[in-house]
Amino acid sequence: GGSGVDNGKIIVGKRCLLSGIRGDLKGRDLCVPSEMCLQVLPLRQGVGGFVCLCFGVNDGIKEATTLYGMDINQVLERSGLTASDLWDESIPSSRQTLWNAKLNPIMMCADEDMKWPEPELNFSFLEWIQSLRDDVQLDASALQGLRQWKESKRIAVCDIRECVDSEAEAKYRSTISSVEVHQLNLTTDCLLGQKHEPCSFGHLAGVCKLNAFKDNPVLKRTLKALDNVCFQAVDEG
């Protein structure tokens, strides 16, 4: 919920939860592996940018058994990461959990002031996670994403509350109405399911009345939803 990307496609696996994805996608399309949670939150001035939280839907946040839906030891072994890449030395192994692991990269905008609240965000770091989930060897692109993730400034979930700009996030979410989200979900289900039901775009009435077509986020999200329907339909044959 509360997601709206203007440029680039979002290819989502099964049983995923996405929240706060916004603005323009930099580079390749955003591919989210099945059974993953992905949330983007703005950070306060002084920290800057956005933080991206990424976990498997069944990962235990207060333990360190699985990561991205895989055995955490397997993730470390196949990626070449070590415990020191995830936890500060001050945290003993007996207290190491996903809650205090530095897993969540900060994504900076090319020009934060110009782009806000429509930033250009780069999710290419997810490619190495996708490769691990697909059980394939990390290719050059995935290795580059792994290096990008490792070199990025990352914060733990336990520290996010002090860094997140809650006011900015509330303002962003206020621009996306529940009616709009509900209607786009119904339209997507209707078209992909080839159901003989009417598809209403009544939530666009205000946009049409104001003749505010250019760079209108509501219209952009509607067109993006239809574009994703076409892409998924072609992809599934």
ABEGO torsion letter per residue (X at the ends): XGBBBABEBBBBBBGBBBBGBBEBBBEBBBBBBBGBBBBBBBBBBGAEEBBBBBBBAABBAABBABBGGBBAAAAAAAAGBBAAAABBAABBAAABBAAABBABBBBBBABAAAAOABBBBBAAAAAAAAAAAAGBBBBAAAAAAAAAAAABBBBBAAAAAAABBAAAAAAAAAABBAAAAAAAAAAAAAAAAGBBBBBBAAAAAAAAAAGBABGBAAAAAAAAAAAAAAAAAAAAX
